């Protein structure tokens, strides 16, 4: 940062500075006459680690990365153009600036010390109004940015709850939601059923046809489960070739009927109808369990897993309760 003179010698006009528009130009120019004018080179960082000061861009452009020094920056940058200012918050808080301020190009800056900035605010209603208008605009912009970040955060949160291959919910979702579904079932006195599904001989299928074909088969199986459920049900990829269906308000008898239907639909899936060599049909084992009066989500999963094991022992491609 290079000192190049003061405001009185700079040739710049008070009327060109947004903060002082509508103020007494002569009185303001007199107050600013001895204020330092500095030049910063393109890419140069402006740091105030000792005192709060207000900077007004006379020429050039600055960029401000919020909370850059605090380690909380997310890459959001504001541009400060000629006639605009930065550092108002620091002056109002009487604290050093925590924003990372950098020159985009060679820039001349007017430096106003905190005490003088307060004098100008105290003696000019126009300066005070301009400052309030500026702060209101920045608060609105910050709120809009916060809303966008919240929406983006929710978007990524939803992504984190879905399996990237099949689009079904994943175990993270299950760990969060199944206890809530169990609690709701207990509160309402309603049944809650769980289907544990395992594709038959899937490792052999992968080894024979390759993992890309295996992925396609897994997606086809996931589609059978998802499309065969009610809007109030949930399809989950539990891990590997294991899928799951969570059925609120569903008795054991009804859950068995759903599992039988899905098992039949799984056998009828055509993986690649345009292939010259037909692929073997998918089959799966289904274990059905219903929430016990004294059980929790862990017991429900264990019961469904035990039923799935019985289906495998029975020869696969079947349903066990």
C-alpha positions in Angstrom: 0.0 0.0 0.0 1.6 3.2 -1.2 0.9 6.7 0.2 0.3 9.1 -2.8 -1.1 12.2 -1.0 -4.2 13.4 0.6 -7.8 14.0 -0.6 -7.4 17.7 -1.1 -4.6 17.1 -3.6 -6.1 14.1 -5.3 -8.5 15.9 -7.7 -11.4 13.6 -6.8 -14.8 15.2 -6.0 -16.9 14.5 -2.9 -20.0 14.3 -5.1 -18.6 11.1 -6.7 -18.6 9.3 -3.4 -21.8 7.5 -2.5 -21.5 7.9 1.2 -21.5 11.7 1.0 -24.1 12.3 -1.7 -26.6 14.9 -0.6 -24.2 16.2 2.1 -22.7 19.7 2.2 -20.0 19.2 -0.4 -17.8 22.1 0.8 -17.9 21.1 4.5 -17.3 17.5 3.7 -14.4 18.3 1.4 -12.9 20.4 4.1 -13.3 17.6 6.6 -11.7 15.1 4.2 -8.9 17.3 3.0 -6.1 15.8 5.1 -7.3 12.2 4.8 -4.7 9.9 3.3 -5.0 8.6 -0.3 -3.2 5.3 -0.9 -2.6 3.2 -4.0 -2.8 -0.6 -3.9 -1.6 -2.8 -6.7 -3.7 -5.5 -8.4 -3.9 -8.6 -6.1 -2.6 -6.7 -3.1 -4.4 -7.6 0.2 -5.6 -4.7 2.4 -5.3 -5.7 6.1 -6.2 -3.7 9.2 -5.1 -5.6 12.2 -4.8 -2.7 14.6 -7.7 -0.2 14.1 -11.0 0.3 12.3 -10.9 2.4 9.2 -13.2 3.2 6.4 -12.0 2.9 2.8 -13.6 4.6 -0.2 -12.6 3.5 -3.7 -11.6 6.5 -5.7 -10.5 4.5 -8.8 -10.2 0.8 -9.5 -12.0 -2.1 -7.8 -11.8 -4.1 -4.6 -13.2 -7.5 -3.8 -14.3 -8.6 -0.3 -14.3 -12.2 0.8 -16.5 -12.3 4.0 -14.8 -13.7 7.1 -11.7 -14.6 5.2 -9.5 -14.1 8.2 -11.8 -16.0 10.5 -11.5 -19.2 8.5 -15.2 -19.3 7.7 -15.1 -18.2 4.1 -17.1 -20.1 1.5 -15.7 -18.3 -1.5 -18.5 -15.7 -1.7 -17.0 -12.4 -3.0 -18.5 -8.9 -3.2 -17.1 -6.3 -5.6 -16.5 -2.7 -4.4 -16.5 -0.3 -7.3 -15.3 3.3 -7.7 -17.3 5.6 -5.4 -18.3 2.8 -3.0 -16.9 2.0 0.4 -15.8 -0.8 2.6 -15.2 -1.0 6.3 -18.4 0.6 7.6 -19.2 -2.3 9.9 -15.7 -2.1 11.4 -16.2 1.6 12.2 -19.6 1.0 13.7 -18.3 -1.9 15.8 -15.0 -0.1 16.6 -13.3 -3.4 15.7 -10.7 -4.4 13.1 -12.0 -5.7 9.8 -12.4 -9.4 9.6 -13.1 -9.5 5.9 -10.4 -10.3 3.3 -10.2 -7.2 1.1 -8.1 -7.4 -2.1 -7.5 -5.1 -5.0 -8.8 -6.5 -8.3 -6.8 -4.0 -10.2 -4.6 -1.0 -9.4 -6.8 1.1 -7.1 -6.7 4.5 -5.3 -8.4 4.5 -1.9 -9.4 7.3 0.4 -8.7 6.3 4.0 -11.0 7.7 6.7 -10.1 7.1 10.3 -12.9 5.9 12.6 -13.1 9.1 14.7 -13.5 11.2 11.6 -16.1 8.9 10.1 -18.2 9.3 13.3 -17.9 13.1 13.2 -19.2 13.1 9.6 -22.1 10.9 10.6 -22.9 13.0 13.7 -22.8 16.3 11.7 -24.7 15.3 8.5 -28.1 13.7 8.3 -27.3 12.9 4.6 -24.3 10.9 5.6 -26.2 9.0 8.2 -29.1 8.2 5.8 -26.6 7.1 3.1 -24.9 4.8 5.6 -28.3 3.3 6.8 -29.3 2.8 3.1 -26.0 1.1 2.4 -26.2 -1.2 5.4 -29.8 -2.1 4.6 -28.8 -3.1 1.1 -26.0 -5.2 2.4 -28.2 -6.9 5.0 -30.7 -7.7 2.3 -27.9 -9.1 0.1 -26.6 -11.1 3.0 -30.0 -12.5 3.8 -30.6 -13.5 0.2 -27.2 -15.2 0.2 -28.0 -17.0 3.4 -31.3 -18.3 1.9 -29.4 -19.6 -1.1 -26.9 -21.3 1.1 -29.7 -22.9 3.1 -31.4 -24.2 0.0 -28.1 -25.5 -1.3 -27.4 -27.1 2.1 -30.8 -28.8 2.0 -30.1 -30.0 -1.5 -26.8 -31.6 -0.5 -28.4 -33.0 2.6 -31.0 -34.8 0.5 -28.3 -36.1 -1.8 -26.4 -37.5 1.2 -29.6 -39.5 2.1 -29.9 -41.3 -1.2 -27.8 -44.1 -2.7 -26.0 -42.7 -5.8 -26.5 -45.9 -7.9 -30.1 -46.8 -7.3 -31.6 -43.6 -6.1 -33.1 -45.3 -3.1 -32.7 -44.1 0.4 -29.5 -45.2 2.1 -28.4 -46.4 5.5 -27.8 -42.8 6.7 -31.5 -42.1 6.0 -32.5 -45.4 7.6 -30.6 -44.6 10.8 -32.3 -41.3 11.1 -35.8 -42.1 10.0 -36.5 -45.7 11.2 -36.4 -44.7 14.9 -38.9 -41.9 14.2 -41.2 -44.3 12.3 -41.0 -46.8 15.2 -41.8 -44.0 17.7 -44.7 -42.8 15.6 -46.1 -46.4 15.3 -46.0 -46.8 19.0 -47.6 -43.4 19.6 -50.4 -44.1 17.1 -50.7 -47.8 18.0 -50.3 -48.7 14.4 -48.3 -51.6 12.8 -45.0 -51.1 11.1 -43.6 -53.8 8.8 -40.1 -54.2 7.3 -39.1 -56.2 4.2 -35.4 -57.3 3.9 -34.5 -58.3 0.4 -31.4 -60.0 -0.9 -30.8 -60.7 -4.6 -30.0 -64.3 -5.2 -26.5 -65.4 -6.1 -25.6 -61.8 -7.0 -21.8 -62.3 -6.6 -21.9 -65.1 -9.2 -24.0 -62.8 -11.4 -21.4 -60.0 -11.1 -18.5 -62.4 -11.7 -20.2 -63.9 -14.8 -21.5 -60.8 -16.5 -19.3 -58.0 -15.1 -19.9 -55.2 -12.6 -21.5 -52.8 -15.1 -24.2 -55.4 -15.9 -24.4 -56.1 -12.2 -25.1 -52.4 -11.5 -27.8 -52.4 -14.1 -29.4 -55.4 -12.5 -29.3 -53.8 -9.1 -30.9 -50.7 -10.5 -33.6 -52.8 -12.1 -34.3 -54.6 -8.8 -34.4 -51.2 -7.0 -37.0 -50.0 -9.6 -39.2 -53.1 -8.9 -39.2 -52.3 -5.2 -39.7 -48.6 -5.5 -42.5 -48.9 -8.2 -44.3 -51.6 -6.2 -44.7 -49.6 -3.0 -47.3 -47.1 -1.9 -46.4 -43.4 -1.7 -46.3 -43.8 2.1 -43.7 -46.6 2.0 -40.0 -46.3 1.7 -37.4 -48.2 -0.4 -33.8 -48.4 0.9 -30.6 -49.8 -0.3 -29.3 -51.4 2.9 -25.9 -52.3 1.4 -24.4 -54.3 -1.5 -27.2 -56.3 -3.1 -29.4 -56.0 0.0 -32.5 -53.8 -0.3 -35.2 -53.0 2.2 -38.8 -51.7 2.2 -40.3 -49.9 5.2 -44.1 -50.2 5.3 -45.9 -48.0 7.9 -49.4 -48.9 8.9 -48.9 -52.4 7.5 -49.8 -55.7 9.3 -47.8 -58.9 8.9 -50.4 -60.4 6.6 -50.5 -57.4 4.3 -46.7 -57.2 4.3 -46.5 -60.8 3.3 -48.8 -60.1 0.4 -46.6 -57.1 -0.7 -43.5 -59.3 -0.5 -45.1 -62.1 -2.6 -46.1 -59.6 -5.2 -42.6 -58.0 -5.3 -41.0 -61.4 -5.5 -43.1 -62.3 -8.5 -42.4 -59.0 -10.2 -38.7 -59.5 -9.6 -38.8 -62.8 -11.5 -40.4 -61.0 -14.5 -37.9 -58.2 -14.9 -36.2 -58.1 -18.3 -32.8 -56.6 -17.9 -31.7 -55.9 -21.5 -34.5 -56.6 -24.0 -32.3 -55.7 -27.0 -29.5 -58.2 -26.2 -29.1 -61.2 -28.6 -28.2 -63.5 -25.7 -31.0 -63.4 -23.0 -29.9 -62.6 -19.5 -31.0 -64.8 -16.6 -33.9 -63.4 -14.7 -33.4 -61.8 -11.3 -34.7 -63.5 -8.2 -34.6 -62.5 -4.6 -35.2 -63.7 -1.1 -37.7 -61.7 1.0 -37.7 -61.6 4.8 -40.8 -60.0 6.4 -41.0 -58.7 10.0 -43.4 -56.6 12.0 -42.6 -54.3 14.9 -43.0 -56.2 18.2 -44.9 -54.6 21.1 -41.7 -54.4 23.1 -39.1 -54.1 20.3 -37.2 -51.2 18.8 -35.8 -50.5 15.3 -32.8 -52.8 16.0 -35.0 -55.7 16.9 -37.2 -55.0 13.8 -34.1 -55.2 11.5 -32.9 -58.3 13.3 -36.2 -60.0 12.9 -36.4 -59.2 9.2 -32.8 -60.4 8.7 -33.7 -63.7 10.5 -36.7 -64.1 8.2 -34.4 -63.4 5.2 -32.1 -66.1 6.3 -35.0 -68.6 6.5 -35.9 -67.7 3.0 -32.4 -68.5 1.8 -32.5 -71.8 3.7 -35.8 -72.6 2.0 -34.1 -72.5 -1.4 -34.2 -68.7 -2.3 -36.5 -67.0 -4.7 -39.2 -67.0 -2.0 -40.7 -65.1 1.0 -40.4 -65.9 4.7 -42.2 -64.3 7.6 
